[in-house]
Amino acid sequence: MKLKLLYIFIILIGSSFSFAQLDLNLGPDWNFTGVGARAAGMGGAFIGVADDATAISWNPAGLTQLDKPEASIVGRGLTERYEVDFDYAAETYDDEHGILNFLSGVYPFEFSGRQFVAALGVQRQLDLYSYFHEEFYEESGVDTVEYLNETFSDGGTSTITIGFANRLASIFSLGVAANLWVGEAYFESNNMVDEHFTDYDYYRDYHDKSDWTFSSINFVVGAMFDLNYSNNPIPLKIGLVAKTPFDLSVDEEFTLEEYSDSNSVIYDPDPVESSNSYTLGMPLMFGIGVSYRFGDNLTLSVDMESRKFSETTLKEDYEELTGNDEEMENLDLNQLRFGAEYLFINIWDFAVIPLRIGGRSLPTLFTDINEKQVEGAAFSVGSGLITDQYSLDISVDTSAFEIDRMLNDADGFIYKKTVRTVTLSCIYYF
């Protein structure tokens, strides 16, 4: 009897941990931004910079600053820590994974006597990786209880982007891009219970899997005012970018398998299979960025970007897709980013060494116990090696946010998520 009561208690605690961990972690980061280790090292303040092969992911108008073909590749490694504190227990869980984040090519060309720049890029936009595992085993004499709960998701949605830019006036450039949203992901869960008591045996095995396929299209318009080319040159650039709202279509193939044995009473139904279609409402997104260069060495930049999720039904759409009562709300994600880059040009004759620092606010779609939007913060550093032929860059970014749902000392929880991201980039100049 004591072992049975202990088993029930463990299941209840495990369910609480799973709720706090998975329902709050399952959703990806909805702060859509561009990519690249250089930009990441500057806190993501790159809308008003956008002067390399990653520009198509930040502000397509910035492509006009490139006068030779370029190609880039970007990869990221993420280490994540989740901490859930209850009044009666606490759990810390660590995980890590890596992704190929971005590929692009840029090609300047002339058409009808005007200079244009074309770019093609592939970017992972929503990273749907998550993993959670908990198990329990206890024995007392001949009585044993074993419990396993595991969930895993991988994949995501990416954009294939084609863009064009043209300098319409000496200080003004315009860029447009089309994003074709594609990708596949899956989410599966496994649950096993195996009990053996003197007068009772019970075994249950449950497995379900959802395979998702994503598709949609949206458009990006960018502008760049470069006062370096004005009659009275000023080392100031102002970038503007807007991304159209759209519905991200999701086609699902769902399978469920279940088996149980309760004192030799077998339950073994046929697998359940179904096909469903969903949409996730994506918002209008727009931002402004400013950068100023002091001499040949120092650049300062700042961005402000807004994602109007309050005008979507993302919460309801995501709940329908996952089957969970998600904790997130339909809230605007208004983000401030700032960064700096200093170039050491006299260390080596063949290369320039950059040093970058940055920070950004981290708005979320979650609220705390007082129904106030939860915001975290992120800070980054970066460096690299810049030559006439290539640029190698690295950045380390640490972000964190905390959701306080502690009603009092005896009820509720505090959830904290910390992510450390290492980004590596290589840009080759042809």
Phi, psi and omega per residue, in radians:
M1 nan -0.759 3.123
K2 -1.057 -0.690 -3.128
L3 -1.173 -0.653 3.097
K4 -1.108 -0.757 3.124
L5 -1.127 -0.701 3.106
L6 -1.098 -0.702 3.126
Y7 -1.067 -0.814 3.132
I8 -1.045 -0.719 -3.139
F9 -1.110 -0.737 3.133
I10 -1.117 -0.726 3.134
I11 -1.085 -0.728 3.140
L12 -1.117 -0.780 3.102
I13 -1.106 -0.768 3.131
G14 -1.060 -0.699 3.110
S15 -1.126 -0.689 3.113
S16 -1.120 -0.770 3.114
F17 -1.067 -0.781 -3.108
S18 -1.083 -0.724 3.116
F19 -1.082 -0.877 -3.085
A20 -1.167 -0.647 -3.096
Q21 -1.371 -0.973 -2.950
L22 -1.323 -0.803 -3.083
D23 -1.129 -0.498 3.114
L24 -1.547 -0.343 -3.065
N25 -1.805 -0.367 -2.979
L26 -1.051 -0.658 3.133
G27 -1.236 2.557 3.114
P28 -1.364 -3.138 3.036
D29 -1.368 2.049 -3.087
W30 -1.553 0.128 3.061
N31 -1.471 1.406 -3.134
F32 -1.102 2.220 3.067
T33 -2.469 3.093 3.035
G34 -1.367 -2.938 -2.993
V35 -2.325 3.096 3.069
G36 1.997 2.456 -3.133
A37 -1.193 -0.587 3.117
R38 -1.114 -0.889 3.128
A39 -1.090 -0.716 3.139
A40 -1.098 -0.687 3.108
G41 -1.117 -0.435 3.110
M42 -1.671 0.387 3.071
G43 1.292 0.193 -3.091
G44 1.403 0.199 3.103
A45 -1.499 1.412 -2.935
F46 -2.323 -0.010 3.139
I47 -1.102 -0.633 3.137
G48 -1.618 0.125 3.077
V49 -1.931 -1.283 2.957
A50 0.687 0.946 -3.061
D51 -2.115 0.503 3.048
D52 -2.449 -2.965 -3.014
A53 -1.203 -0.168 3.063
T54 -1.566 0.027 -3.038
A55 -1.003 -0.586 -3.100
I56 -1.088 -0.396 3.124
S57 -1.515 -0.217 -3.111
W58 -1.942 -0.950 -3.092
N59 -2.759 1.815 -3.045
P60 -1.062 -0.384 3.115
A61 -1.128 -0.454 3.140
G62 -1.160 -0.251 3.136
L63 -1.052 -0.455 -3.103
T64 -1.155 -0.196 3.104
Q65 -1.393 -0.130 -3.104
L66 -1.737 2.215 -3.112
D67 -1.957 0.011 3.079
K68 -2.362 2.716 3.096
P69 -1.077 2.497 3.093
E70 -2.417 2.719 3.029
A71 -2.398 2.568 -3.111
S72 -2.419 2.710 3.025
I73 -2.468 2.404 -3.082
V74 -2.349 2.334 3.055
G75 -2.255 2.680 -3.126
R76 -2.340 2.507 2.974
G77 -2.120 2.291 -3.065
L78 -2.108 2.317 3.000
T79 -2.025 2.139 -3.016
E80 -2.094 2.456 3.057
R81 -2.229 2.273 3.100
Y82 -2.045 2.261 3.137
E83 -2.207 2.201 3.106
V84 -2.147 2.107 -3.141
D85 -1.972 2.071 2.985
F86 -1.806 3.030 3.089
D87 -1.258 -0.396 -3.054
Y88 -1.901 -0.179 -3.091
A89 -2.901 2.970 3.102
A90 -2.548 2.656 3.116
E91 -2.425 2.410 3.023
T92 -2.164 2.330 -3.081
Y93 -2.358 2.304 -3.130
D94 -2.039 2.540 3.116
D95 -2.669 2.830 3.128
E96 -2.690 2.644 3.067
H97 -2.853 2.951 -3.134
G98 -2.353 2.699 3.120
I99 -2.492 2.645 2.909
L100 -1.437 1.973 -2.890
N101 -1.623 -0.501 -2.972
F102 -2.864 2.478 2.969
L103 -2.388 2.441 3.109
S104 -2.697 2.777 3.011
G105 -2.431 2.476 -3.108
V106 -2.205 2.377 -3.107
Y107 -2.440 1.924 3.026
P108 -1.327 2.492 3.121
F109 -2.676 2.910 -3.136
E110 -1.944 2.377 3.106
F111 -2.485 2.181 -3.124
S112 0.928 0.688 3.092
G113 1.354 0.127 3.137
R114 -2.072 2.593 3.141
Q115 -1.572 2.246 3.082
F116 -2.175 2.830 3.018
V117 -2.285 2.228 3.089
A118 -1.903 2.587 3.132
A119 -2.508 2.562 3.065
L120 -2.280 2.257 -3.106
G121 -2.460 2.693 3.034
V122 -2.235 2.143 -3.054
Q123 -2.309 2.341 2.977
R124 -1.335 2.024 -3.074
Q125 -1.636 -0.846 3.137
L126 -2.059 2.022 3.111
D127 -1.653 1.947 -3.036
L128 -1.756 0.360 3.094
Y129 -1.226 2.354 2.956
S130 -2.774 2.651 3.118
Y131 -2.607 2.346 3.070
F132 -2.490 2.397 -3.100
H133 -2.506 2.270 3.002
E134 -2.497 2.481 3.104
E135 -2.550 2.737 -3.071
F136 -2.550 2.397 3.072
Y137 -2.459 2.312 3.129
E138 -2.541 2.498 3.068
E139 -2.416 2.586 3.100
S140 -2.531 1.803 -3.040
G141 1.177 -2.137 3.110
V142 -1.630 -0.079 -3.140
D143 -1.497 2.328 3.107
T144 -2.398 2.578 3.053
V145 -2.332 2.246 3.083
E146 -2.263 2.353 -3.076
Y147 -2.413 2.372 3.125
L148 -2.403 2.273 3.045
N149 -2.347 2.186 -3.058
E150 -2.502 2.318 3.030
T151 -2.287 2.561 -3.090
F152 -2.621 2.370 3.008
S153 -2.389 2.627 -3.130
D154 -2.709 2.822 -3.098
G155 1.736 -2.777 -3.132
G156 2.829 -2.945 3.114
T157 -2.071 2.455 -3.083
S158 -2.207 2.881 3.046
T159 -2.057 2.401 2.918
I160 -1.772 2.009 -2.971
T161 -2.033 2.279 2.994
I162 -2.105 2.299 -3.065
G163 -2.450 2.754 3.100
F164 -2.393 2.572 3.125
A165 -2.460 2.626 3.132
N166 -2.570 2.443 3.057
R167 -1.484 1.814 -3.062
L168 -1.369 -0.469 3.094
A169 -2.543 3.004 -3.051
S170 -1.011 -0.622 -3.089
I171 -1.926 0.014 -3.020
F172 -2.220 2.233 3.076
S173 -2.173 2.601 3.126
L174 -2.233 2.407 3.111
G175 -2.365 2.548 3.087
V176 -2.312 2.654 3.141
A177 -2.621 2.641 3.039
A178 -2.052 2.295 3.121
N179 -1.846 2.044 3.003
L180 -1.675 1.961 -3.081
W181 -1.512 2.179 -3.120
V182 -2.448 3.007 3.030
G183 2.441 2.873 3.100
E184 -2.383 2.625 3.089
A185 -2.674 2.868 3.056
Y186 -2.500 2.679 3.067
F187 -2.329 2.219 3.113
E188 -2.379 2.621 3.118
S189 -2.323 2.516 3.093
N190 -2.240 2.341 3.130
N191 -2.392 2.208 -3.119
M192 -2.333 2.354 3.049
V193 -2.245 2.268 3.134
D194 -2.369 1.881 -3.094
E195 -2.047 2.373 3.054
H196 -2.344 1.974 3.096
F197 -2.108 2.992 -3.090
T198 -1.002 -0.720 -3.056
D199 -2.053 0.235 -3.045
Y200 -2.793 2.339 3.050
D201 -2.204 2.431 3.129
Y202 -2.549 2.355 3.085
Y203 -2.416 2.375 3.095
R204 -2.491 2.349 3.111
D205 -2.304 2.179 -3.072
Y206 -2.277 2.332 3.127
H207 -2.502 2.272 3.009
D208 -2.364 2.701 -3.104
K209 -2.560 2.379 3.037
S210 -2.057 2.183 3.030
D211 -1.829 2.154 -3.066
W212 -1.986 2.440 3.024
T213 -2.161 2.247 -3.026
F214 -1.879 2.572 3.059
S215 -2.803 2.521 3.038
S216 3.077 -3.081 3.076
I217 -2.639 2.485 2.963
N218 -2.580 3.083 -2.990
F219 -2.274 2.687 -3.109
V220 -2.239 2.354 3.038
V221 -2.157 2.271 -3.138
G222 -2.265 2.656 3.086
A223 -2.367 2.610 3.112
M224 -2.419 2.155 3.014
F225 -1.806 1.982 -3.094
D226 -1.951 1.759 -3.071
L227 -1.371 -0.009 2.987
N228 -1.094 -0.421 -3.082
Y229 -1.801 0.232 3.096
S230 -1.368 2.958 3.137
N231 -1.048 -0.624 3.023
N232 -2.002 1.547 -2.972
P233 -0.973 2.366 3.039
I234 -2.256 2.283 -3.098
P235 -1.337 0.982 -3.074
L236 -2.210 2.356 3.067
K237 -2.228 2.446 3.114
I238 -2.187 2.143 -3.137
G239 -1.989 2.512 3.087
L240 -2.263 2.479 3.122
V241 -2.575 2.487 3.088
A242 -2.416 2.430 -3.132
K243 -2.168 2.262 -3.035
T244 -1.267 2.574 3.063
P245 -1.238 2.788 -3.127
F246 -2.885 2.901 3.027
D247 -1.812 2.113 3.096
L248 -1.472 1.967 -3.112
S249 -1.394 2.408 -3.142
V250 -2.276 2.075 3.025
D251 -1.771 2.280 -3.030
E252 -2.085 2.400 2.931
E253 -2.004 2.049 -3.016
F254 -2.008 2.366 3.052
T255 -2.315 2.541 3.134
L256 -2.427 2.295 3.077
E257 -2.250 2.399 -3.059
E258 -2.545 2.469 3.110
Y259 -2.567 2.418 3.062
S260 -2.550 2.656 3.111
D261 -2.377 1.872 -3.137
S262 -1.966 1.735 -3.094
N263 0.883 0.871 3.095
S264 1.266 0.133 2.994
V265 -1.601 1.910 -2.990
I266 -1.618 2.347 2.984
Y267 -2.134 1.942 -3.055
D268 -2.472 1.273 -3.103
P269 -1.281 2.872 3.054
D270 -1.157 2.622 3.085
P271 -1.003 2.527 3.096
V272 -1.713 2.235 3.112
E273 -2.245 2.464 3.124
S274 -2.674 2.751 3.077
S275 -2.154 2.386 -3.107
N276 -2.481 2.778 3.077
S277 -2.238 2.424 -3.106
Y278 -2.386 2.958 2.974
T279 -2.352 2.561 3.032
L280 -2.018 2.080 -3.106
G281 -1.296 2.071 3.122
M282 -1.822 2.479 -2.942
P283 -1.608 2.980 2.858
L284 -1.145 2.344 3.128
M285 -2.270 2.372 3.127
F286 -2.620 2.669 -3.098
G287 -2.690 2.842 3.063
I288 -2.328 2.465 3.125
G289 -2.395 2.532 3.137
V290 -2.269 2.363 3.045
S291 -2.320 2.537 -3.132
Y292 -2.374 2.327 -3.101
R293 -1.905 2.220 3.100
F294 -1.748 1.828 -3.126
G295 1.162 -2.580 -3.119
D296 -1.676 -0.034 -2.952
N297 -2.007 -0.728 -2.929
L298 -1.929 2.278 3.029
T299 -2.177 2.282 3.039
L300 -1.989 2.496 -3.113
S301 -2.530 2.681 3.093
V302 -2.577 2.428 3.114
D303 -2.189 2.612 2.899
M304 -2.273 2.234 -3.094
E305 -2.396 2.469 -3.116
S306 -2.189 2.409 3.074
R307 -2.164 1.991 -2.907
K308 -1.525 1.113 3.138
F309 -1.199 -0.311 3.104
S310 -1.152 -0.301 3.141
E311 -1.701 0.195 3.138
T312 -2.050 3.083 3.031
T313 -2.012 0.653 -3.067
L314 -1.011 -0.770 -3.129
K315 -0.964 -0.894 -3.118
E316 -1.145 -0.694 3.129
D317 -1.122 -0.732 -3.088
Y318 -1.249 -0.614 3.063
E319 -1.090 -0.736 3.124
E320 -1.131 -0.666 -3.133
L321 -1.192 -0.830 -3.033
T322 -1.519 -0.352 -3.071
G323 1.354 0.154 3.134
N324 -1.869 2.665 2.994
D325 -1.459 1.525 -2.993
E326 -1.181 2.564 -3.112
E327 -1.381 -0.251 -3.032
M328 -1.332 2.849 3.127
E329 -2.219 2.893 3.089
N330 -1.490 1.589 -3.066
L331 -2.171 2.572 3.031
D332 -1.190 2.443 3.051
L333 -1.858 1.665 3.141
N334 -1.761 2.071 -2.952
Q335 -2.135 2.421 3.027
L336 -1.946 2.303 3.124
R337 -2.300 2.510 3.114
F338 -2.514 2.648 -3.111
G339 -2.808 2.939 3.123
A340 -2.543 2.572 3.077
E341 -2.377 2.206 3.081
Y342 -2.071 2.287 -3.101
L343 -1.811 2.107 3.025
F344 -1.573 1.852 -2.995
I345 -1.763 -0.085 -3.062
N346 -1.996 0.183 3.140
I347 -1.332 -0.877 3.110
W348 -2.207 2.599 3.119
D349 -1.249 -0.536 -2.995
F350 -1.661 -0.098 -3.034
A351 -2.662 2.718 3.019
V352 -1.877 2.410 3.127
I353 -1.895 2.024 3.101
P354 -1.616 2.623 2.974
L355 -2.187 2.225 -3.060
R356 -2.246 2.534 3.012
I357 -2.444 2.739 -3.137
G358 -2.969 3.012 3.100
G359 -2.754 2.860 3.118
R360 -2.765 2.683 2.971
S361 -1.340 2.763 -3.080
L362 -2.278 1.365 3.109
P363 -1.218 2.577 3.128
T364 -2.218 3.002 3.077
L365 -1.638 0.279 -3.126
F366 -1.835 2.769 3.048
T367 -2.173 2.745 3.117
D368 -1.622 -2.924 -3.075
I369 -1.109 -0.426 3.125
N370 -1.665 0.228 3.141
E371 1.079 0.511 3.065
K372 -1.699 2.421 -3.131
Q373 -1.044 2.333 3.134
V374 -1.456 2.231 3.066
E375 -2.218 2.360 3.051
G376 -1.921 -2.820 -3.129
A377 -2.584 2.760 3.121
A378 -2.475 2.542 3.114
F379 -2.353 2.586 -3.050
S380 -2.512 2.726 3.005
V381 -2.383 2.727 3.142
G382 -2.806 2.873 3.086
S383 -2.728 -2.953 -3.137
G384 2.991 -2.820 -3.119
L385 -2.531 2.058 -3.071
I386 -2.020 2.106 3.081
T387 -2.130 -3.132 3.110
D388 -1.218 -0.355 -3.044
Q389 -1.814 -0.515 -3.068
Y390 -2.737 2.902 3.058
S391 -2.334 2.200 3.068
L392 -1.969 2.227 -3.060
D393 -2.337 2.637 3.084
I394 -2.467 2.531 3.058
S395 -2.485 2.662 3.057
V396 -2.200 2.173 -3.064
D397 -2.172 2.325 3.076
T398 -2.131 2.145 3.137
S399 -2.190 2.663 -3.132
A400 -2.731 2.549 2.949
F401 -2.538 2.767 -3.079
E402 -2.348 2.296 3.102
I403 -1.897 1.942 -3.119
D404 -1.689 1.843 3.075
R405 -2.026 0.469 -3.124
M406 -1.396 1.903 3.137
L407 -1.188 -0.796 3.099
N408 -2.767 -2.920 -3.091
D409 -1.238 -0.152 -3.048
A410 -2.132 0.107 -3.068
D411 -2.682 2.503 3.105
G412 1.767 -2.943 -3.124
F413 -2.746 2.856 2.994
I414 -2.144 2.180 -3.098
Y415 -1.999 2.297 3.123
K416 -2.288 2.323 3.092
K417 -2.144 2.251 3.112
T418 -2.180 2.283 -3.124
V419 -2.224 2.247 3.019
R420 -1.956 2.155 -3.061
T421 -2.081 2.217 3.033
V422 -1.871 2.142 -3.122
T423 -2.005 2.318 3.101
L424 -2.099 2.339 -3.141
S425 -2.326 2.604 2.984
C426 -2.372 2.218 3.051
I427 -2.065 2.231 -3.132
Y428 -1.932 2.304 -3.130
Y429 -1.797 2.129 -3.098
F430 -1.531 nan nan
